[in-house]
Amino acid sequence: MKSFISFIIILITLAGCTASKNTVIKNQNTAATLNDTVRIANDELEYEVTIIDPGFSTWLASRAFPRNYHSQAFLENKNLLWINEWNNRVLQPYRYDPNLYEMTISYSQNIDYGYEVNYLIYNYMVYFQNTYKQKLFGYVPTR
């Protein structure tokens, strides 16, 4: 009987410790999500891109190539290839994870989005491919 009571007390103690850990983890994820939103907008061209991916802002600040490392033409070419493949995968939800490829990205090679927009999209695509072990097209830097 004593061992049964001891077992119940240990079980309750472990369950109590586990419940408090889950609460802390949920709070940390919520804070990371709220602080890790990157918004790209240009009212003149009437477009807006919002990136909500925990870890992207930290990755961008710590691991991405610095601005002006690549030319705008390089960024535009890579973005066009990667976004075309991304949009193809959105249209194939049974073949590719629909949780990763939720919606298409409207990106035209005939519009000059500017360096900053192309830089952020390029770096998000690099982050996405390395984080989620996806390969959209060609060489993906691991940096």
N, C-alpha and C positions, 0 to 999 in steps of 0.2 A: 504494500500500500504506500509506504514511504517513497519508494522509487517511482511509483505512478504520479504522486503529487510533485515530486522533483521534476519529472519529465514535463508535466503540465506547466510548471513555473518557468522552465527553460524555454519551452515552446512559446509561451506568452511573451517572454522577454525578447526572443528573437523576432517575433512578429512585430513587437513595438519598435524595435530598432529598424527594421525594414521599412515600416510605414513612414518613419521620420526621414529616412534617406530619400524616398520617392518624392516627398514634398519639396525638398531642397533642390533636387534635380529639375523638377518642373519649373521652379522659379528661375533657375539659371538659364534654362532654354528660352523662357519667355523674355527675359532681359536681353539675351543675345539676339533674339529675333527682332525686338524693338530697336535695338541699337545697330543692327546690321542691315539697314535698308539703304540702297543706293538708288537715287532718282535722277534720271537723265531726261531733260525736257528742253524744248525749243518752241516757244509760242509762234514764232515767225514761220516755221516749217510745219506746225501743227502736229507734233508727235510727242510721245512721252513713253519712256521705258522705266519701269520700276523693277529693281532686282531685290528680291527678298530671299536671301540664302544665308543662313547662319555661317559665319566664318569668312565670307567673301571680303568684307571690309578689312579684316585683319590680314587676310592673305594678300590683298591688294597693297596694303601698306608695308608688308614685310617681305614678300617674295616676288612681286611683279617687277618686270623690267621698268626702269625709270621712264618718265615721259620723254619723248623725243629720241628714245633709243631706236625705235623703228620709224620709218617714214609713214606719212598718211596713206600713200599708195599701197605700201605693204599691208598695213592694217585693213584697208578697204578690200584688198584681194583676199586675204585670209578670212575676213568676216563674211564676204560673199560666199565663199566655198563652204564654210562651216554652217552658216545660216541656211543655205540651200539644203544641206544634208539634214540639219535639225528639222526643217519643215517637212522633208520627206519622211522622217521618223514619226512626226506628229500624225501623219496620215496613215501610219501603219501601227495602230495600238495593239494588235495581237502579236506583232513581231518585236516591238520595242516597248519598254516599260512606260505606260501612259502616265505614271506618277513623275517620271523624269521629263517627258516631252508632253507638256500639258497643252500648250497653245502655239500657234505659228507666230513667227516673227516677220513683220513687214519691213524689208530692207531692200532698197533699190540702189543699183549702182549708178543711176542717173541723178541722184540727189547728193549734194555735198553736205554731209552731216557734221563736218568739222573734225578736227583732230581729237578733241576730248571725248566725243561720243564714240568714235571709232576705237580709241584707246580703251575705254571702259568696256565696250562690247567685246573687243578682242581678249582682254584680260579675263572677263567673265567666262568666255568660251574655254580659255586655257584652264581656269580654275575648275569649271564644270567637268571637263574631260579628265583631269587628273584626280579630282575628288571622287567622282562616280565611276571611274574606270571605263570611260567611253572613248571611242575614237571616231570623230566625225569625218575627218579627211586629212590625209597627209601627216606631216610631222607635227607633233605637239610638244612644245618645250615643257620640261618638268619643273622649271623654275617658277 
